[in-house]
Amino acid sequence: MEKIFRVLFPEQGLAVREEQIRLCHEMLDTLLGEQIALCDAGVGIGKTYAYLVACVLLRKYSMLTGRGNPLEQRPVVVSTSSIALQKAILTEYIPFLSRVLLEQGIIQSPLRAVVRKGKEHFVCDNRLEQRIEAIRYKQKNAVQKAALLSLRKHYDMDSVKNLSGFDRRLVCVPKFCPRECPGRQMCRYQRYLEESRKQDVFIQICNHNYLLADAYHRAEGYKPLLSDYRTLIVDEAHKLPEAARQMFGKNLCMDDIREIAYYLEREHQKEEAKILRTVMHDALHVVGAEHRIGKGIRETFRNTTNSVVSLWEGVEMLEFLLEKLERSVPKWIRNRLEEAKDVAAEFINGRPNDNIGITLFAGESFTQCPLTVDHAVLLNLLKDMKCGLIEDGTAIGMGIANAVTRLKDSKAKSKVIILLTDGVNNKGDISPLTAAEIAKSFGIRVYTIGVGTNGMAPYPYPVGGTVQYVNMPVEIDEKTLTQIAGTTEGNYFRATSNSKLKEVYEEIDKLEKTKLNVKEYSKRQEEYRWFALAAFLCVLLEVLLRNSILKKIP
């Protein structure tokens, strides 16, 4: 290694770089030890030659460690983010390194490398001829037509300029390429695959997306995209998380909601489309506000209480629409709604450590979900909440008292009840102010929220087994809610939309967290006895038969 970097490379006009040599030593030690290294290589230190030389020396000298196999011919995979770097490795770095090492006798055969990428980058000869025949007698942009015709000589479409996106989609290798295709024997793409899998290929170069796709294939038991490799080098590794987000991430934005709403309107579901747009606009607006920073939008999702509750409401609404529209719209529209619901639920599940419970109240009160950190159970119980589960009315005092019984024995330093109501207390044996005094005695703060717009608002009303929305006046006892909050050192908030909830949830997020010791129990029951008895009987039967009916005579 020292000779390569201090003698051979300088003879070719390259400078000696101490950081490059140290990096190569670290990489080679890691590879020989079959370990993983995360190397922070600065700009301009020559990291590409560092890892290429380390890989060459690994193949040459790994047998000295006692672990290597001199017949080991598995290739090296180099994953990068940019096409420019892939091209440079293939056309500059590898040829230069191969020539220098061959001249000095360090290697006995030239280094070979191939770029691996998806089918959509290569030409299907059959589809190309069909496309050329289709435009033979039609007027077409001369430059684009020349680019299309040049694909008869170049099977890699990335090497052809001025090729239209439409033509690329029509002539690329399809996702499903049947084995019985008549042109398979002469197919240039199949020949490319055969060449890339030969044992003399030293380096397979790919982008991060292709590497992740290969990893997914291996994890799921599908045929790998890359040949089995011995060493993996991830260059430009800071771009790997973004590639993973592109491939495996889930996205939901207002454009998706508008599109679904548009198709709902085409199916004559205008009211449902309006509900979808309104609720999801509020939810996504709250999430966006929570992630707004000085220079734009925060990239990493920060699952605040405010965001969680807003998305909960969105999930509930989507559940309601899915149930209502089960037989009213095509399945593909329902699938789009289901996807939107799943994405919202994924974000909710990102807050795993909060100890949360749900208490319902109307004319009476009961606990829908006790305090738990199992949010999967919490979400399922939340989805089961429907109007009409209990007697109608508004028993605010009973709701607070019920929540207090769940919280009073908690060892947490911060104990909070969030009371959401859209009415006036008119039921129950405990008055709201009495319940507030009880909460105060246990050190529980109550944040009260009056929910609902001013004036009239749509209210879910059961009719003949279905739910319809009827406009009703909004009446909220703000004086009592303010007194409850004041008694318990909480705050009262008036929320006419989801975005108005932001202040209260920001305050809750500032509360001191408390560590919880969680005990997990597993119940086990021994089931081996019957199997052991059956095995014993089989052995006994074998002994009896061997000494009676099946007895052997010498």
matplotlib code that plots the C-alpha trace (Angstrom):
import matplotlib.pyplot as plt

x = [0.0, 2.8, 4.5, 1.3, 0.5, 4.1, 5.9, 3.6, 0.9, 3.4, 5.2, 1.9, 1.6, -0.6, 0.3, 1.0, -1.9, -1.4, -5.1, -5.7, -3.1, -4.5, -8.0, -6.9, -5.2, -8.3, -10.5, -8.2, -8.0, -11.8, -12.2, -9.6, -11.3, -14.7, -16.0, -17.9, -16.3, -18.0, -15.3, -15.7, -13.6, -13.1, -13.3, -10.2, -8.4, -8.9, -11.2, -12.1, -8.6, -8.4, -11.2, -10.4, -6.8, -8.1, -10.4, -7.7, -5.3, -8.1, -8.5, -4.8, -3.8, -6.9, -5.5, -2.8, -5.4, -6.4, -10.0, -9.8, -10.2, -7.7, -10.4, -12.8, -14.0, -17.1, -17.0, -17.0, -20.1, -19.6, -22.9, -22.9, -25.5, -24.4, -24.2, -21.1, -19.2, -20.3, -19.1, -15.8, -15.2, -15.9, -14.0, -11.2, -10.4, -10.6, -8.7, -5.9, -5.5, -5.6, -2.9, -0.6, -0.9, -0.5, 2.7, 4.1, 3.0, 0.8, -2.2, -2.1, -5.2, -7.0, -9.7, -13.2, -16.2, -19.8, -22.6, -25.7, -29.1, -32.7, -34.5, -36.0, -32.6, -32.1, -33.7, -36.0, -35.1, -38.7, -40.3, -37.8, -38.6, -42.4, -41.9, -39.8, -42.4, -45.1, -43.5, -42.2, -44.8, -45.5, -44.1, -41.8, -39.2, -36.1, -33.7, -35.9, -36.3, -32.5, -32.1, -34.6, -32.9, -29.5, -30.8, -30.2, -26.5, -26.7, -28.7, -28.1, -30.6, -28.7, -25.9, -28.2, -29.1, -32.3, -34.4, -37.9, -39.4, -42.3, -40.1, -38.0, -41.2, -42.3, -39.0, -37.5, -37.3, -40.7, -41.0, -42.0, -39.7, -41.1, -38.6, -40.4, -39.7, -38.7, -35.9, -34.4, -31.4, -30.2, -31.5, -28.8, -30.1, -29.8, -26.3, -25.5, -26.8, -24.7, -21.6, -22.2, -22.4, -19.1, -16.5, -13.8, -16.0, -14.2, -16.5, -20.3, -21.2, -24.8, -26.8, -28.2, -31.7, -30.6, -28.6, -31.7, -33.8, -31.3, -31.4, -35.2, -35.2, -32.8, -34.8, -38.1, -36.5, -36.7, -33.9, -31.1, -30.5, -26.7, -24.4, -23.4, -20.7, -17.9, -17.4, -19.8, -18.5, -21.2, -19.8, -21.7, -23.4, -25.0, -27.5, -28.5, -31.3, -32.9, -32.8, -34.4, -37.2, -37.8, -38.1, -39.8, -41.2, -44.9, -46.2, -49.4, -50.0, -52.9, -52.5, -53.3, -56.4, -57.6, -57.2, -59.3, -61.9, -62.1, -62.9, -65.4, -67.2, -67.3, -69.1, -71.7, -70.3, -69.9, -70.6, -68.1, -65.5, -66.1, -65.6, -62.4, -60.9, -61.8, -60.6, -57.4, -56.6, -56.8, -54.8, -52.0, -51.9, -51.3, -48.5, -46.9, -47.0, -45.3, -42.5, -41.9, -38.5, -36.5, -35.3, -38.3, -39.8, -38.1, -37.3, -37.4, -40.9, -41.3, -44.3, -45.7, -48.9, -50.5, -49.7, -50.8, -54.2, -54.8, -53.8, -56.0, -59.0, -58.0, -57.8, -61.2, -62.8, -61.2, -62.5, -66.0, -65.8, -64.5, -67.5, -70.0, -68.8, -68.2, -70.9, -71.1, -67.8, -65.4, -62.9, -59.9, -61.2, -61.7, -58.1, -56.8, -58.7, -57.3, -53.7, -54.2, -55.5, -52.5, -50.0, -51.6, -51.7, -48.0, -47.1, -49.2, -47.4, -44.1, -44.8, -44.2, -43.5, -46.5, -48.7, -52.2, -55.7, -59.2, -62.3, -65.6, -68.6, -72.0, -75.0, -72.7, -69.0, -66.8, -63.1, -62.6, -58.9, -56.9, -53.4, -51.1, -48.0, -49.4, -50.6, -51.7, -54.4, -55.1, -55.6, -57.9, -60.1, -60.1, -61.4, -64.2, -65.6, -69.0, -71.8, -74.6, -72.5, -73.8, -76.8, -77.0, -76.2, -73.1, -71.8, -68.6, -68.2, -68.6, -66.0, -63.4, -64.1, -63.7, -60.3, -59.1, -59.7, -57.4, -54.7, -54.7, -52.4, -49.9, -46.3, -45.7, -44.6, -46.9, -50.5, -52.8, -56.4, -57.3, -61.1, -62.7, -66.4, -68.8, -71.7, -73.0, -73.1, -76.6, -76.2, -74.4, -74.3, -71.0, -70.8, -67.9, -66.4, -66.6, -64.8, -62.2, -61.5, -61.1, -58.5, -56.7, -56.4, -54.5, -52.2, -53.9, -54.0, -57.0, -56.8, -60.3, -61.0, -64.3, -64.5, -66.7, -67.3, -69.3, -73.0, -74.2, -72.1, -72.8, -73.6, -73.5, -77.1, -78.0, -80.8, -82.0, -78.7, -76.6, -75.1, -76.1, -74.8, -77.4, -76.7, -77.3, -76.4, -73.1, -73.5, -70.4, -70.3, -67.0, -67.4, -67.5, -64.6, -62.5, -63.2, -62.3, -59.0, -58.3, -59.0, -56.5, -53.8, -54.6, -55.8, -59.0, -58.9, -61.6, -60.9, -63.0, -60.6, -57.8, -55.2, -56.5, -55.5, -51.8, -51.3, -52.6, -50.6, -47.4, -47.9, -48.4, -45.3, -43.3, -44.5, -41.8, -41.5, -41.4, -39.5, -41.8, -40.6, -42.6, -43.0, -43.7, -45.3, -45.4, -47.6, -46.2, -47.9, -46.0, -47.4, -44.7, -46.2, -48.7, -46.0, -43.5, -46.2, -46.9, -43.1, -42.8, -45.7, -44.2, -40.9, -42.7, -44.7, -41.5, -39.8, -42.9, -43.2, -39.4, -39.6, -42.8, -44.4, -41.4, -38.8, -35.8, -34.6, -30.8]
y = [0.0, 2.4, 1.8, 2.4, 5.7, 7.0, 5.8, 4.5, 7.2, 10.1, 8.7, 9.2, 12.8, 12.3, 14.0, 12.1, 12.6, 11.3, 11.4, 9.2, 6.7, 6.5, 6.1, 3.2, 1.5, 1.8, 0.4, -2.5, -3.4, -3.3, -5.5, -8.1, -8.3, -8.7, -5.7, -2.5, 1.0, 4.4, 6.8, 10.6, 11.5, 15.2, 16.7, 16.4, 13.6, 11.0, 8.6, 6.8, 5.6, 4.8, 2.3, 0.9, 0.1, -1.4, -3.7, -4.8, -5.6, -7.5, -9.9, -10.3, -10.8, -12.0, -15.5, -14.4, -13.7, -17.4, -16.4, -15.7, -18.2, -17.8, -19.0, -16.3, -14.5, -12.6, -9.0, -5.7, -3.5, 0.3, 2.2, 6.0, 8.7, 10.6, 9.4, 11.5, 9.6, 6.2, 7.3, 8.5, 5.2, 3.2, 5.3, 7.0, 5.5, 1.8, 2.0, 4.1, 1.9, -1.3, 0.0, 1.1, -2.2, -4.3, -2.6, -3.3, -6.9, -6.3, -7.8, -10.3, -9.4, -6.1, -4.8, -5.1, -3.0, -2.7, -0.3, -2.0, -0.3, -1.0, -2.3, 1.1, 2.3, -0.3, -0.9, -3.7, -4.6, -5.8, -2.7, -0.5, -1.9, -1.6, 2.1, 2.8, 1.1, 3.2, 6.5, 5.5, 7.5, 10.1, 13.5, 13.6, 16.0, 15.2, 15.4, 13.1, 10.7, 10.5, 9.8, 7.0, 5.4, 5.6, 3.1, 0.4, 0.9, 2.0, -0.2, 2.0, 4.9, 7.1, 7.4, 8.8, 12.5, 14.2, 11.0, 12.0, 10.7, 9.3, 7.3, 6.0, 4.6, 2.9, 1.2, 0.3, -3.2, -4.0, -4.9, -8.4, -9.9, -13.4, -16.2, -17.3, -14.0, -14.8, -12.2, -13.3, -15.1, -12.0, -9.5, -6.9, -6.5, -10.2, -10.2, -7.2, -9.2, -12.2, -10.1, -8.4, -11.8, -13.1, -14.0, -11.7, -8.6, -7.1, -4.2, -3.7, 0.0, 1.0, 3.8, 3.7, 2.9, -0.1, -1.3, -0.9, -2.7, -5.6, -5.7, -5.8, -8.7, -10.6, -9.9, -11.1, -14.2, -12.9, -13.3, -10.8, -8.0, -7.9, -10.9, -12.1, -9.8, -10.0, -6.3, -3.3, 0.3, 3.0, 6.2, 9.4, 7.7, 10.9, 10.5, 7.0, 8.0, 10.1, 7.2, 5.0, 7.6, 7.6, 3.9, 2.9, 6.1, 6.9, 10.4, 12.2, 15.8, 18.1, 17.4, 13.7, 14.7, 17.1, 14.3, 11.8, 14.5, 15.2, 11.6, 11.5, 14.4, 12.6, 9.8, 12.3, 12.3, 16.1, 16.2, 13.5, 15.3, 18.5, 16.7, 15.1, 18.3, 20.3, 17.8, 16.8, 20.4, 21.3, 18.2, 18.8, 22.5, 21.7, 19.2, 21.7, 24.5, 22.2, 21.6, 25.2, 26.5, 29.6, 28.6, 26.4, 23.1, 20.6, 17.5, 15.0, 14.3, 15.6, 13.8, 16.4, 16.0, 18.6, 16.7, 13.4, 14.6, 16.4, 13.2, 11.1, 13.2, 12.7, 8.9, 8.9, 10.9, 8.5, 5.5, 7.1, 7.7, 4.2, 2.7, 5.1, 4.7, 1.0, 0.3, 3.8, 4.3, 2.1, 0.0, 1.9, 5.1, 3.3, 2.0, 5.6, 6.5, 3.5, 4.4, 8.0, 6.6, 4.2, 7.0, 9.2, 6.2, 5.6, 9.1, 8.7, 5.5, 7.5, 8.7, 5.4, 6.5, 8.6, 7.0, 7.8, 6.8, 7.6, 8.4, 8.9, 10.9, 11.9, 11.4, 9.1, 8.3, 5.2, 4.4, 3.5, 2.8, 2.8, 4.4, 2.5, 2.9, 0.3, 2.7, 0.0, -1.0, 2.7, 3.4, 0.4, 1.5, 5.0, 3.7, 1.9, 5.2, 6.0, 8.3, 6.6, 4.2, 5.7, 7.8, 11.2, 14.3, 16.1, 14.9, 16.9, 16.3, 12.5, 12.6, 14.4, 12.2, 9.0, 10.3, 11.2, 7.7, 6.5, 9.1, 9.5, 6.5, 7.4, 8.1, 10.5, 14.0, 15.6, 14.3, 15.9, 15.6, 17.1, 17.8, 18.3, 19.1, 20.8, 21.3, 22.4, 20.2, 18.8, 15.3, 13.4, 13.2, 15.2, 18.8, 20.0, 22.3, 19.5, 17.2, 19.9, 20.2, 16.4, 16.6, 19.4, 17.4, 14.7, 17.2, 16.8, 19.7, 19.9, 21.6, 22.4, 22.9, 24.1, 22.5, 23.7, 26.7, 29.7, 29.6, 26.5, 23.3, 19.9, 17.2, 13.4, 12.1, 8.4, 7.8, 4.3, 2.6, 5.3, 8.6, 11.9, 15.3, 17.9, 21.6, 22.4, 25.4, 25.3, 25.9, 25.8, 26.7, 28.7, 30.1, 26.7, 25.4, 28.4, 27.8, 24.1, 25.1, 27.8, 25.5, 22.9, 25.4, 24.5, 26.6, 27.0, 27.2, 27.8, 25.8, 26.6, 24.5, 22.0, 24.7, 26.4, 23.4, 24.2, 26.3, 23.7, 20.9, 22.9, 23.5, 19.8, 19.0, 21.2, 19.1, 17.1, 13.6, 10.8, 7.5, 4.4, 1.0, -1.4, -5.0, -7.5, -10.8, -13.9, -16.9, -20.2, -23.6, -26.8, -28.8, -31.5, -34.2, -35.6, -35.6, -37.3, -39.9, -40.6, -41.1, -43.4, -45.6, -45.8, -47.0, -49.5, -50.8, -51.1, -53.2, -55.5, -56.1, -56.7, -59.4, -61.0, -60.8, -59.2, -61.1, -62.1, -65.7, -66.1]
z = [0.0, 0.9, -2.4, -4.4, -2.7, -2.1, -5.2, -8.0, -7.9, -7.7, -10.7, -12.5, -11.4, -8.2, -5.0, -1.8, 0.7, 4.2, 4.9, 1.9, 3.0, 6.6, 5.2, 3.0, 5.9, 8.0, 5.3, 4.6, 8.3, 8.5, 5.4, 6.5, 9.9, 8.2, 10.1, 9.4, 9.4, 9.1, 7.7, 7.6, 4.5, 3.8, 0.3, -1.8, 0.1, -2.7, -0.9, -4.2, -4.8, -1.0, -1.1, -4.5, -3.5, -0.2, -2.2, -4.6, -1.8, 0.1, -2.8, -3.2, 0.4, 2.3, 2.4, 4.8, 7.6, 7.6, 6.8, 3.1, 0.3, -2.5, -4.9, -3.6, -6.7, -5.4, -6.5, -4.7, -4.8, -4.8, -4.2, -5.0, -5.3, -8.5, -12.0, -12.5, -9.9, -11.3, -14.7, -13.3, -11.5, -14.6, -17.2, -15.1, -11.7, -12.6, -15.9, -14.3, -11.3, -13.5, -15.7, -12.9, -11.0, -14.1, -15.0, -11.6, -11.5, -8.4, -10.3, -13.2, -15.1, -15.8, -13.3, -14.8, -13.6, -14.7, -13.8, -12.6, -12.9, -13.4, -16.5, -17.2, -18.3, -21.1, -24.5, -25.3, -28.9, -29.7, -28.3, -30.1, -33.5, -32.8, -31.9, -35.0, -37.2, -35.5, -36.4, -39.8, -41.7, -39.1, -38.5, -35.5, -34.1, -36.2, -33.2, -31.1, -34.1, -34.6, -30.9, -31.1, -34.1, -32.4, -29.9, -32.4, -31.6, -28.0, -25.6, -22.6, -22.9, -20.5, -23.1, -25.7, -25.7, -26.8, -26.3, -25.2, -22.0, -23.9, -26.1, -23.1, -21.5, -24.7, -25.6, -22.2, -20.9, -19.3, -15.6, -16.6, -19.2, -20.2, -20.7, -23.9, -25.6, -29.2, -29.0, -25.8, -27.3, -29.1, -26.5, -25.7, -22.2, -21.4, -22.8, -20.5, -17.5, -18.5, -18.8, -15.4, -13.7, -15.0, -12.4, -13.8, -13.0, -10.0, -9.2, -9.6, -9.5, -8.6, -7.1, -3.6, -4.9, -6.7, -3.6, -1.4, -4.0, -4.0, -0.2, -0.2, -2.7, -0.5, 2.7, 1.0, -0.6, -4.2, -6.8, -5.9, -8.4, -7.7, -7.9, -4.5, -3.3, -0.7, 0.1, 0.1, -0.2, 0.2, -1.2, -0.7, 2.3, 3.4, 0.5, 1.6, 4.0, 1.3, -1.1, 1.5, 2.0, -1.7, -1.9, 1.3, 2.7, 2.7, 1.7, 2.2, 1.2, 0.4, -3.3, -2.6, -0.6, -3.4, -5.9, -3.8, -3.2, -7.0, -7.7, -4.8, -6.4, -9.8, -7.9, -6.7, -3.1, -2.8, 1.0, 1.7, -0.5, 1.4, 4.8, 3.5, 2.3, 5.5, 8.1, 6.3, 5.5, 9.2, 10.2, 7.6, 8.4, 12.1, 11.2, 8.8, 11.5, 14.0, 11.6, 10.4, 11.2, 10.4, 6.9, 5.8, 6.8, 9.2, 7.2, 10.1, 11.4, 15.0, 16.4, 18.8, 20.8, 18.6, 15.5, 16.9, 18.0, 14.6, 12.7, 15.1, 14.0, 10.3, 10.8, 12.5, 9.6, 7.0, 9.0, 8.9, 5.1, 4.4, 6.3, 4.7, 1.2, 1.2, -1.4, -3.0, -4.8, -6.7, -4.8, -6.2, -4.6, -1.2, -1.6, -1.9, 1.3, 3.0, 2.0, 3.3, 6.6, 6.9, 6.3, 9.0, 11.4, 10.7, 11.9, 15.1, 16.0, 16.0, 19.6, 21.5, 25.1, 26.1, 28.8, 27.4, 28.2, 26.9, 28.9, 27.1, 28.4, 27.2, 29.5, 31.6, 31.6, 31.1, 30.4, 26.8, 27.3, 30.6, 30.7, 28.4, 26.3, 23.9, 21.2, 18.9, 21.4, 21.9, 18.2, 17.8, 20.7, 19.3, 16.0, 17.8, 19.2, 17.7, 18.4, 20.4, 22.4, 25.6, 26.8, 25.1, 27.2, 28.6, 32.0, 32.3, 36.0, 35.6, 32.8, 34.9, 38.0, 35.9, 34.5, 38.0, 39.2, 36.5, 37.2, 41.0, 41.7, 39.0, 40.1, 37.2, 38.2, 35.6, 35.5, 32.9, 31.8, 28.5, 28.5, 25.1, 25.0, 22.6, 25.1, 28.4, 31.5, 31.9, 33.3, 36.0, 39.8, 40.2, 39.2, 37.1, 39.8, 42.4, 40.0, 39.5, 43.2, 43.4, 40.5, 42.3, 45.5, 43.5, 41.8, 38.4, 36.0, 33.7, 30.3, 29.0, 25.4, 24.0, 20.6, 17.7, 15.5, 16.4, 15.5, 13.6, 13.0, 11.5, 14.1, 13.5, 13.9, 13.6, 11.1, 10.2, 10.9, 9.2, 10.3, 8.8, 9.6, 10.7, 11.4, 15.1, 17.3, 19.2, 22.9, 25.1, 28.8, 28.6, 32.1, 33.7, 31.6, 32.5, 36.2, 35.9, 34.3, 36.9, 39.9, 38.7, 37.4, 33.8, 30.9, 28.9, 25.1, 22.6, 19.4, 16.4, 14.2, 14.6, 14.2, 17.3, 19.4, 18.8, 22.0, 24.4, 22.9, 22.8, 26.6, 27.2, 25.2, 27.6, 30.6, 32.5, 31.3, 33.9, 33.5, 33.7, 34.7, 32.5, 33.4, 30.7, 31.5, 29.3, 30.1, 29.1, 29.1, 28.7, 25.8, 25.3, 27.5, 24.9, 22.3, 24.7, 25.6, 21.9, 21.3, 24.2, 23.0, 19.5, 21.0, 23.2, 20.2, 18.2, 21.0, 21.3, 17.6, 17.2, 19.9, 18.7, 15.2, 13.6, 15.5, 13.4, 13.4, 13.0]

ax = plt.figure().add_subplot(projection="3d")
ax.plot(x, y, z, "-o")
ax.set_aspect("equal")
plt.show()
